[in-house]
Amino acid sequence: MTYTGLYHMKNQILFLFIFFLPLGLSSQVIKKPKVDFKLSQNSKKIELPFEYENNFIIVKVLFNNFLPLRFIFDTGAEHTILTKREISDLMAINYTRKFSIMGADLTTVLIAYLTQNIDLTIGRFKALNKNILVLDDDYFKFDQFAGIDVQGIIGADLFRRYIVKINFKRKVITLYQPKHFEAPSKKYIELPVEIKRHKPYVTTNVQFADQTELEVKLLLDTGASLPLMLHTNTHPNLDLPEKIIRSKLAAGLGGDLEGFIGRTQKLFLKDVVLQETTTYFQDLPDAIDSIQINSRNGIIGNEILSRFVVIFDYINEKVYLKPAKKFKKKFKFDRSGLLLARSGKRMEHFVVYSVIKDSPAEKAGIQVGDVIIRCNGWPSSFYTLEGISRKFKKRVGKKIKLKVQRDNQKLEFKFKLRNII
């Protein structure tokens, strides 16, 4: 985002990565590649398969016609970013400019570099002589906090000139040449969007348990694995719901951000209404200029978008949504209170990053820094980060038995899952 952001919710951790223009990054310096993007063989459309992990859309990218990598497909990012500088260093790629960017705590200054003339290939889609950003350090740490192996972010600079259709069930992104695209059938909901710095914003309504209904502007962000986030200090009537929990919402790029997690009673998307949506509530720091984030009130992420077939029409500023079978499915939230990250040389361990106050895990005695060895009798190596988090979303009353390493001790804890929000 410009303000470029990537939001990720995993085990109730929301990873927020913010880049601000005032420290020297201008969208003008990374525009206008020498050769534009193209669909091979002048195709009217092209399909790009993707993997869907931890609510992230991940595409395979051939970097500079040589190295296969995995990037997150992110409608909430203006620019394409390589997150691991060791890759560009290894390939002896030159950097033409150095930028200072602001971390999530708005005090830590981080470094990124501009590199030019990079070729990116995604299936039969090619971006030639592309300008991208390279982070000086792996600030994102996707493998540690998200449990996924990715090396970058595909931003809107690669796909904004096309009609973009995302079918989450088929795990396919379809790019259409605009002149060959026809508006979809009446099965789709048509919503007007505002395109600002190549990012799509929709204006809609949310309703809370006290029947308060507010009009809000929300960024449609496929780089966010959460369902819904609302910035509580962007509207005078955007109050916290009665039933909430305080939790860490962000980790990375200079600091942790805290906020609250609860539910909104209704989210209106024209004729479709989503009920009891898990929602993250966060105050934006006072230092953020509302113009930079287009005066938005929040974000809609993949936990909502994946309930539809989504079509982004950047040229005509429209989005089309076709509800999938699961769009009415209840939004599940962790019932243990544990926030985990991966650790170890091979990321083979799960370490307790945070414990929600008064949660089943805290009352059982589990502490920050505990390393999970076994879960319900199975060794931790049997699980992925996504897999073990699913265990903590099971039915209310399900028994969880954890064996952990704490310093030189091995301890066992038992608790039952219950609703936290």
N, C-alpha and C positions, 0 to 999 in steps of 0.2 A: 504494500500500500504506500502512499506518499505522505506522510504517514503511510508506511507499508506495514501491514499486520498479519500475523499468523496466529490464530487462536486454536488451542487444542485442549479438550477435556478428556483426561484419562484418569480413571479412579478418582474423579472429582478434582483433579488438578487442571486448571486452565492455563495453558502456556501462551503468553502474550508477548509478541515481539514487535517493537515500534521503531520506525525510522522517521525522523523529522527533517523536513527540507531546510529549516533555517540555519542548520549547521553547514550548509554548503552544497547539498545535493539538489540539483535542479533537473526537472524532467527534460529540459531542453538538451542537456549534455548527453543524454543517452537515447535520443531520438534518431530517426533518419538513417537506418542502416543502408549501406551501398546497394544491396540487393534485397528486394522485398521477399515476403513469404510466398510459398506456392504450394498448391496441391499437385502432386505428380500426374503427368499425362492429362493435364487440364480437366481434371475430374470435376463434375458438378457437386459432388459431395465425397467425403471420405470418412471411414470409421476408424476410430482409434480405441483399441481395447485398453481397459485399465484394471488395476487391482484395487480392492476396497478394503483397507486395513484400519482398524481403530477409528472408523468414520473419516478417513482420509482417502481422496481419490489420488492414486499413484500411477503415473505413466512411465513407461520405459523410454529412455532418451539415449540416442547415440550421440555422444559428445565429440565434436570435431571429427566426425567420421571414423572414430577409433574406439572410444571407451564407452561401454554400456553402463548407464547410470539410472537411478530412479528419482523422479521429481514429483512433488505434490502439485496437482492442477488447482490453481488458486484464482478464483474470480475476484478475490479481495486484495490481490497484489497487483500493483501497477507495472512492476518490472520483474524480469526474470533474474533469479539469484542462484549462484553456486554457493552452498553453505560450507563446503570443505575446501579450503585454500590449498591443501596438500595435493589435490588433484591438478589444479592449474599450475602449481609449482612443478610438479612432476613432469608435466607436459611442456614446460618451459614457455608458458604463455606470458606475454608482456602485459603490464598494467600501465594504463595511460594517465589515470588520475586517481588521487587518494581523497576520500571523503571522511568527515567526522559525522557520526550518527549517534542519536541519543538512545540510551537504554530505557528499559521499562520503568526504572525508578526516577527517570528524568534528571538524574545527576551524573550518571556514569556515561562517559563519552567513549564510543566504540569506533572501530575503523572498518571501512569497506573500500574496495578498489573497483575501478571501471576497466574492463577489458573489452577489446573490440575484435570484430571479424571472426566470431565464433560460429561454427555451423552446428545446428541442432536438428536431429532427425527423430521424429516420433512416428513410427510406422511408415506410411507413404507421405507424411507431411514433413516439409523441410523449411527451416528458417536459416537463410544463408547470410554470412557476414553480419552476424547479430552482435549487438552490444549488450553485455550483461554485467551485473554486479557480482563481486566475489568478496565474501566476508573474510576479514583478517583471521578470525578464529571461529571455531564451530560453536557459536553462541547458542544455537538451537538445541544441540544434543538430543536429537530425535531418538537415537538408539537408547539412551538412558531414561528419558522421561516419557517417551511415547511408545517405546518398544517396537519401533519400525526402522528399517534401514533405508534411508533416503539421503540424497546428496544435494538437493536443491528444490527450488520452487519455480514452476512455470507461471509467469504473470500474464496479465491481459495484453501486454505488448505483442504476444505471439498469436493471439486468437481473436482479438477484438474486431477485426475486419470481416469476420465470418458470422454466420448464424451458428450458434453453439447449442447442440442438443445433448443432454446428459440422461442416459437411461441407466439408473442405478441397478435395476434388476438384471439387465443384460450385461452390465459393466462395460458399456460402450459410450464413447463420446463421438458424436457425428458433427463434422464441420461442413456447412453448406456454403456454396457461393451465393451471396445475397440475391443475385439476379435470377437464380434458379429455385429460390425458396418460396413456397406457398404457405400462407397462414394455415395452421393446423385445424382439425375438426372441432366441433362444438364440445367434444369431450374435454377439451382444454379450457382452463380459465385464463383469460387474457388480462394482464395487469400492466398499467403504464409504469415505467421506471424512469428515473433520472440517471443518466450516465455522466459521472463526474470523475475526471482523471481516469477514465476507462473502467470505472467501477460502478456496478448497478445498485441503485437505492430504490426501495419501494416504500410508499406511504400507506399505512394501514392502521387498524385499531387493535388495541389490547384491552382486555377487561380483567379486573381483579375480583377477589372474593367478595369485597364490599360493594360490588356492582359499579365501581368507578370505571369508566371507559375513556381511554385516551387515544388521540391520534399520534402516531409515532412514525419517524423515518428510520428505516432499517436497511443496513447493508446486506445484500445477498452474497454470502461469502463461503465458497466451497473450500477455502483454506481453514475453515473453522469446523471442528468436529463436535462442538456443542450444539444444543438445540436453539436456545434463545438467550441473548444477553441484553440487558437494559442498563443504560447509564443513568443512574438515579438523580444526578444533579444537572440533567439537561432539560428537565421539565418541572415546573413548580408543583405539579400534582402527581409526579411519579414517585410515590411513596413505597416503602418496603411493605410486603404483605405481613400479616400477623405471624404466620408460621414460617420461620426461616432458620437457617443455621449459618454461623460464621465459619468461613473456611478460607484457606489460601486459594486464590484464583489464578495466580500467575507465578511462573518461575522462569528465570532466564534473562539474558541481556541486561544485567546490571541490578537486578533485585526482584524480590517477591512482591506481589500485589495481593491485598486481601479484600474480601467482599463478603457477600451473602448469597446463599442458594435457597430458592423457594420455588413457588409455582405461580404462573398466571392462570386465571380461570379459563380465559378464552383468548385465542389469537385468530383474528379474522383475515382470511385471504379471499376476499370477495365472497363467493357463495360457500366457500369451505371454511369450517370452523374447527380449529384444533383445541382440544380440551385439556386442562390441567397440565400445561407444558412446563417441564423443568426449566427454570429460568435462573440465570446468573445476574446478580445485581452488583454494580460497581460504580463508585464515584469516579469520574474522570478527574485527573489532576488539574488544578487551576491553571497550570502553565500551558495546557493544550489550547491552541487557538481553534475555535469552533469552525472557522473557515477551512482549516486543514482537514477536518474530518467531515466536511460538508454538513455541519449542524445535525448530524445524525443522533438518534436516541438509542441506537443499539445495533445488534447484529442477528441475522438469521443464519444458522450454520447447517451442517450436513445432517444432523439428527432430524431436522425438519425437511430439508430439501430432498433427502433420500426417500421420503414418502411420496414423491411425485416423479414423473418424467418432466424434466425442466428444459425449456428452450429459452436461450438468451438471444434477443434480437437487438444487438448494440446499435445498429444503424437507425432503426425506427424507434428505439427506446421503448421496447416492450419485453415482457417476459410472459411465457405461457407455462401453465402448470396442469398436468394431468394426474389426478390422484391415483396412486397405486393401491393395491388391495390392503396394504398394511397402514394406510395413512391414519386410520382411526385407532391404531394400536396404542395402548397406554405407554406413556413415557416412564421408563424404569430409571431408578436411581440407586446408587450403592446403599446397602443396608448394614454395612459393617462399621463404617467410619474410618476406614484405612485409606491412606493415600500412599501409593507405592512408586518406587523408581527401580530401574535395573542397576546392578552394580557388579563389580568383578572385572577381571581382565577380558573375559569373553562375554560379559554381561549375563552371566549365568545365575546371578542371585537377584532376589527381590528384597530391597531394603525399605523399611517404613520411613517415608519422607515426612508424613504428618499424620496426626490422629485427631479426628474431630471430637471436640469436647462433649462429654456425656453420651458418647456413642457406645454401642456394644463392645467394640474393641478396646476403647479407653477404660470402660468399667471392668473389663476382664484383666487389665493390667499391661496391655501391650504398649510399648514406648517407641518414640522416635529413635531411629538407629538400629532397631531390632532387624535381624536378617532372617527372613522366612526360609526354613529348611524343608518343612513338609506342610502340606495343606490337605486335611481330611485323609491322611495316610499316604498320600502320594508325594514323592520328592518334588521340590520346586522346579527342578530341571524338566519335569514333565509338562510344565505350563509355559505359555507365552504370557506377556503382561496383559494382553487382552483376555486370554483364557482364564487367568486367575481372577481378573476383575469380574468376569461373568459369574463366578462362584459367589461373589459377594452381592449379587443382584437377585439371587434366588428367592423363593417364597419366604414370607414372614414366618419365623419360628424354626427355620432350618438351622441345624446345628453345624457350627464350624469349629474345627479343631486345628490349631496351628502349633507347630514346633518351630522355635526361633533360636537363633544364636545371639546372645547378648554378652559382649566381651568374651570371657572364657567359659560362659555357662550355656547350657542348652536347656531351654524352658518350654513348657507346654501350657497352652491357654485354650479355654473353651468358651464359646459364647453363642447366642442365638441371634439370627438376623431379625431386624425389626425396621419399620419405616422410620426414617430420620426426618424427612420433610413430607 
